[in-house]
Amino acid sequence: MYWANFFHIYQPPNWSPRIIKKVANESYRPIIEILKRNAKIKITLNISASLTEQLHELGLKDIIQNFGKLAKKKQVEFTGTAIYHPILPLMPTVEIIRQIKLNTLTNQKYFGKIFNPKGFFPPEMAYGRKVATAIQLLGYKWILTDEICYNGKLDSAKLNSAYKIKSSKINIIFRNRYISDYFSFHSNPNHPEYFWKEVKQEKRYQPALITGMDGENLGHHRKGWDIFWENLVTDKSVRTLTLSELLKKYKTSKIISPRRGSWSSQAREINNGTPYILWDDPHNKIHKFQWRLIRHISSLVEKNKNNANYKIARELLDKRVASDQFWWASAKPWWSLSIIKKKTQELVEISDKISPLEKLTKELSHKIIQEATQWQKENKFKNIADRYLKTNEDKNGGVRFIGGKKITS
């Protein structure tokens, strides 16, 4: 059986050095060691340049060097992405292209010419037509996303042929959501036979099993899962390959018009026209104010290119469009008043670089914090989370996984 493994590793800009070092020891280095001692294992890897530059700054250069060496040996295939993890379909096209170019330039600074990706990973696997258009302009050949984007339903994509996006040159690859999440959240490392049983019963492993998940699941989020994964991919019946190699295996190709969605989207959300609800919920006032503030500050920065602080403000703006702030304000089920306040203040600091007394910035930032504080005080966030979880039952008996995270209550 062929198995195409995709892993995404990322840490937000200016993240805790303690956390990054911990993840490096528990996940990144173990993955490297597994690949070193098993020369036949191949993976497709997205390493966001946001993480790469922090690894360099923290003296964790061995991780960069080793992934580079493994790429030269063709055990690792790199993908492109957006440097600071924004939800690309919600961004203007010019900003999509900017984020992707910054990611490539930064990673090439540290990896050299070996970083020359042909495939693309959109953060949170958030797909939209404008993303496909942008990456085609930049010369990418394929994009990876979740199977729900095939037609808005799970378990519909056959995964046994190549797919090309209509009116484009871009191939689209769909990960198997069920098996990806089964491995991460339900499998038993003491019984690999249970995993293979699920794969065979699920049936969509021809010509290859396609899984995609956070690389941090191996050893960091899930202790011992690095060794468990190694045992699975070194099974005598398995041959691993990269996603680019998989595309060459397909004998047929179908032209499709994928739906908008992400790796956490539910069918009803896609049908309701809210495919990115964790980051842009039309019924969430905090989200509305957050997006108004970002758009206002973006406009303010671009209108002041002659300002002495423009370069600093522009670089900060690149970092401040990350998806995290919306995620923690969604209450579906993620919630953190402290993160909402922190991210809002970081946006205000950009505005202050250009115009310290800018009125609309102050008004919008106040509305975000006021609304979020009220949600916290009245327990509104918890009520929203409870309702959301009730509509996201998992077919394995109540344990849910949303956006790569395990939810039990």
C-alpha positions in Angstrom: 0.0 0.0 0.0 1.2 3.5 -0.9 0.9 6.1 1.9 1.4 9.8 1.3 2.1 11.5 4.6 1.7 15.3 4.9 2.7 17.2 8.0 2.3 20.9 8.8 4.6 22.5 11.4 4.1 26.0 12.6 4.5 28.4 15.5 3.0 31.9 15.6 5.4 34.9 15.2 7.0 36.1 18.5 5.9 32.9 20.2 7.2 31.6 23.6 10.8 30.4 23.2 10.1 27.9 26.0 7.2 26.3 24.0 9.2 26.3 20.7 12.1 24.5 22.4 9.8 22.0 24.0 8.1 21.2 20.7 11.5 21.0 19.0 12.6 18.3 21.5 9.3 16.4 21.6 8.4 16.5 17.9 10.6 18.1 15.3 13.9 16.4 16.3 12.2 13.0 16.8 10.7 13.2 13.3 14.1 14.0 11.9 15.6 11.0 13.7 12.9 8.7 12.4 13.7 9.8 8.8 17.4 9.5 9.4 17.2 5.9 10.5 14.6 4.9 7.9 16.0 6.1 4.5 13.0 4.8 2.6 10.4 6.9 4.5 9.3 10.0 2.6 7.0 12.8 3.7 5.6 16.1 2.4 6.3 18.9 4.8 5.0 22.4 5.3 7.3 24.4 7.6 6.0 27.9 7.8 8.8 30.5 7.6 7.3 32.0 10.8 8.7 28.9 12.5 11.9 28.7 10.5 13.0 32.2 11.4 12.3 31.5 15.1 14.2 28.3 15.1 17.2 30.2 13.7 16.9 33.0 16.2 16.7 30.5 19.1 19.8 28.6 18.1 17.8 25.6 16.9 19.6 25.6 13.6 20.2 21.8 13.6 16.4 21.4 12.8 16.7 23.6 9.7 19.9 22.0 8.6 18.6 18.4 9.0 15.3 19.0 7.2 17.4 20.6 4.4 19.6 17.5 4.2 16.6 15.2 4.2 15.1 17.3 1.4 18.3 16.9 -0.6 18.0 13.1 -0.1 14.4 13.4 -1.4 12.9 12.1 1.8 11.3 15.4 2.5 9.3 17.4 -0.1 8.6 21.0 1.0 5.4 22.9 0.2 4.7 26.6 0.0 2.3 28.4 2.3 1.6 31.9 3.7 4.3 33.0 6.1 2.2 34.1 9.1 -0.8 31.7 8.8 -3.7 33.9 7.7 -6.9 32.5 6.3 -6.1 33.2 2.7 -9.7 33.1 1.2 -10.5 36.0 3.5 -7.6 38.1 2.3 -7.3 40.4 -0.6 -5.4 38.8 -3.5 -2.5 41.2 -3.3 -2.0 40.2 0.4 -2.3 36.5 -0.4 0.5 36.8 -2.9 2.6 38.9 -0.5 2.3 36.4 2.3 3.3 33.5 0.0 6.3 35.3 -1.5 7.5 36.3 2.0 7.3 32.6 3.0 9.4 31.5 0.0 12.0 34.3 0.4 12.4 33.7 4.1 12.6 29.9 3.9 15.1 30.2 1.0 17.2 32.4 3.2 17.6 29.6 5.7 17.3 26.4 3.5 18.9 27.7 0.3 17.9 26.5 -3.2 16.6 23.2 -1.9 13.5 25.1 -0.8 11.7 25.1 -4.2 8.2 23.9 -3.6 5.9 22.7 -6.4 2.9 22.2 -4.1 1.0 24.5 -1.8 -0.6 24.2 1.7 -3.1 26.9 2.6 -3.2 27.5 6.3 -6.0 25.5 8.0 -6.4 23.9 4.5 -8.7 26.9 3.9 -9.5 26.7 0.1 -11.2 29.3 -2.1 -10.9 30.0 -5.8 -8.9 33.1 -5.3 -6.2 31.0 -3.6 -6.0 28.7 -6.6 -5.7 31.7 -8.9 -2.9 33.3 -6.8 -0.8 30.1 -6.6 -1.1 29.5 -10.3 0.3 33.0 -10.9 3.2 32.1 -8.6 3.9 28.9 -10.5 2.7 26.2 -8.2 1.4 22.9 -9.6 -0.9 21.6 -6.9 -2.7 22.4 -3.7 -3.6 20.2 -0.8 -6.9 20.6 1.1 -9.5 18.7 3.0 -11.8 16.2 1.3 -14.9 18.2 2.2 -13.9 20.8 -0.4 -14.5 18.1 -3.1 -18.3 18.7 -3.1 -19.1 20.0 0.4 -19.6 16.5 1.9 -17.4 14.1 3.8 -16.7 10.6 2.5 -17.6 11.6 -1.1 -14.2 12.0 -2.7 -13.0 8.7 -4.1 -9.4 9.7 -3.8 -8.5 7.3 -6.5 -7.8 9.7 -9.4 -6.1 13.0 -9.9 -8.3 16.1 -9.8 -7.7 19.4 -11.7 -9.5 22.6 -10.8 -11.8 23.8 -13.6 -10.4 26.6 -15.7 -6.9 26.3 -14.2 -3.7 24.4 -14.4 -3.7 23.5 -10.7 -4.2 19.9 -9.5 -6.0 19.6 -6.2 -5.3 16.8 -3.7 -7.7 15.9 -0.9 -6.6 14.5 2.4 -8.6 11.6 4.0 -10.1 13.4 7.0 -11.4 10.4 8.8 -8.1 8.4 8.8 -6.0 11.5 9.5 -8.1 12.3 12.5 -8.4 8.6 13.5 -4.6 8.3 13.7 -4.3 11.5 15.7 -7.1 11.1 18.2 -8.5 7.6 18.3 -5.8 5.1 17.4 -4.2 2.9 20.1 -0.3 2.9 19.8 -0.3 -0.5 21.5 -2.5 -2.0 18.8 -1.4 -0.9 15.3 -3.8 -3.6 13.9 -6.7 -1.4 14.9 -5.4 1.4 12.7 -5.0 -1.0 9.7 -8.5 -2.3 10.3 -9.9 1.2 10.1 -8.0 1.9 6.9 -9.3 -1.3 5.2 -12.9 -0.7 6.4 -12.8 2.9 5.2 -11.7 1.6 1.8 -10.3 4.8 0.3 -6.6 3.8 0.2 -6.2 3.0 -3.5 -3.9 4.0 -5.1 -2.7 5.6 -1.9 -3.7 6.6 1.6 -3.5 10.4 1.9 -3.2 11.8 5.4 -2.6 15.3 6.6 -2.1 16.7 10.1 -0.1 18.9 12.4 3.5 17.5 12.7 3.3 18.5 16.4 0.9 15.6 16.9 3.9 13.3 16.7 5.4 13.4 20.2 4.2 16.8 21.4 0.4 16.8 21.4 0.4 13.0 21.5 3.1 11.4 23.6 4.6 8.3 21.9 2.8 8.9 18.6 6.1 9.5 16.9 7.2 6.0 17.5 3.7 4.7 16.8 3.8 6.5 13.4 7.3 5.0 12.7 6.0 1.5 13.4 3.1 2.0 10.9 5.1 3.5 8.0 7.8 0.9 8.3 5.3 -2.0 8.1 6.5 -4.3 5.3 3.2 -3.8 3.4 3.7 0.0 3.2 5.6 2.2 0.8 5.6 5.9 1.5 5.8 8.6 -1.1 5.5 12.4 -1.5 2.4 14.1 -2.8 4.2 15.0 -6.0 5.1 11.4 -6.5 1.5 10.4 -5.8 0.2 12.7 -8.6 2.4 10.8 -11.1 0.8 7.5 -10.0 -2.7 8.5 -11.1 -3.8 7.2 -14.5 -6.9 9.4 -14.8 -7.7 13.0 -14.1 -11.0 14.6 -13.5 -12.0 18.3 -13.9 -13.9 19.6 -10.8 -15.1 22.8 -9.2 -14.1 22.5 -5.5 -16.2 24.0 -2.8 -14.9 26.6 -0.3 -13.9 25.1 3.0 -11.2 24.1 5.5 -10.1 21.0 7.4 -12.5 21.9 10.2 -15.5 22.8 8.0 -18.8 21.0 8.5 -21.2 20.2 5.6 -23.9 22.5 6.9 -21.5 25.4 7.2 -20.5 25.0 3.5 -24.1 24.8 2.4 -25.0 27.8 4.6 -22.3 29.9 3.0 -20.1 30.1 6.1 -17.2 27.7 5.2 -14.7 29.6 7.4 -17.0 30.1 10.5 -14.2 29.7 13.1 -12.6 32.8 11.6 -15.4 34.7 10.0 -18.8 34.1 11.7 -21.5 36.5 10.4 -23.3 36.2 13.7 -20.2 37.0 15.8 -19.9 40.7 16.6 -16.3 40.3 17.8 -15.3 38.8 14.4 -17.0 41.7 12.6 -15.1 44.3 14.6 -11.8 42.4 14.3 -12.1 42.3 10.5 -13.2 46.0 10.3 -10.1 46.9 12.4 -7.7 44.9 10.3 -9.1 46.3 7.1 -9.0 49.9 8.5 -5.4 49.5 9.7 -4.3 47.9 6.3 -5.8 50.9 4.5 -4.1 53.3 6.9 -0.7 51.7 6.4 -1.0 51.6 2.6 -2.1 55.2 2.4 1.0 56.3 4.3 3.9 54.8 2.4 5.9 58.0 2.8 5.6 57.8 6.6 9.0 57.3 8.4 7.5 54.3 10.2 5.9 52.7 7.1 8.4 49.8 6.8 8.0 48.9 10.5 4.2 49.2 10.3 4.1 47.1 7.2 6.2 44.3 8.7 4.0 44.3 11.8 0.9 44.2 9.7 2.1 41.0 7.9 2.4 39.3 11.3 -0.9 40.6 12.7 -3.2 39.0 10.2 -2.6 35.5 11.6 -5.7 33.4 12.1 -5.2 32.9 15.8 -7.1 36.0 16.9 -10.3 35.0 15.2 -10.0 31.4 16.3 -9.8 32.4 20.0 -12.8 34.8 19.5 -15.0 32.2 17.8 -16.2 30.4 21.0 -16.6 27.4 18.6 -15.4 26.1 21.0 -12.2 28.1 21.4 -12.2 31.1 23.6 -9.6 33.3 25.3 -10.3 36.9 26.5 -6.7 37.5 27.2 -5.6 36.5 23.7 -8.3 38.7 22.2 -7.1 41.7 24.2 -3.5 41.0 23.4 -4.0 40.6 19.6 -6.2 43.7 19.6 -3.5 45.8 21.3 -1.0 44.5 18.8 -3.1 45.9 16.0 -3.5 49.2 17.7 0.3 49.4 18.0 0.6 49.3 14.2 -1.8 52.2 13.8 0.1 54.1 16.5 3.3 53.8 14.3 1.5 55.8 11.6 -1.0 57.9 13.4 -1.0 57.8 17.3 -4.3 59.6 17.7 -6.2 57.8 14.9 -9.8 57.9 16.0 -11.4 54.9 14.2 -8.7 52.6 15.4 -9.4 53.5 19.0 -13.2 53.1 18.5 -13.0 49.6 16.9 -10.4 48.3 19.3 -12.7 49.4 22.2 -15.7 47.7 20.7 -13.8 44.4 20.3 -12.6 44.4 24.0 -16.0 45.6 25.2 -17.9 42.9 23.4 -15.5 40.2 24.4 -15.6 41.3 28.0 -19.4 41.1 28.0 -19.3 37.6 26.5 -17.0 36.6 29.3 -19.0 38.2 32.0 -22.3 36.8 30.9 -20.9 33.4 30.0 -22.1 33.9 26.4 -19.0 32.2 25.0 -19.8 29.0 26.9 -23.3 28.9 25.6 -22.1 29.3 22.0 -19.5 26.6 22.6 -22.0 24.2 24.0 -24.5 24.7 21.1 -21.7 24.3 18.6 -20.3 21.1 20.1 -23.8 19.5 20.2 -23.9 19.8 16.4 -20.5 18.4 15.8 -20.7 14.8 17.1 -18.1 12.4 16.0 -18.8 9.0 14.5 -16.4 7.5 17.0 -18.7 8.1 19.9 -18.7 11.7 21.0 -15.1 12.8 20.9 -14.7 15.6 18.3 -11.8 17.0 16.6 -11.9 20.5 15.2 -9.1 22.2 13.3 -6.6 19.6 14.4 -7.5 19.8 18.1 -9.2 17.2 20.2 -12.4 18.3 22.0 -14.0 16.2 24.7 -16.3 18.8 26.3 
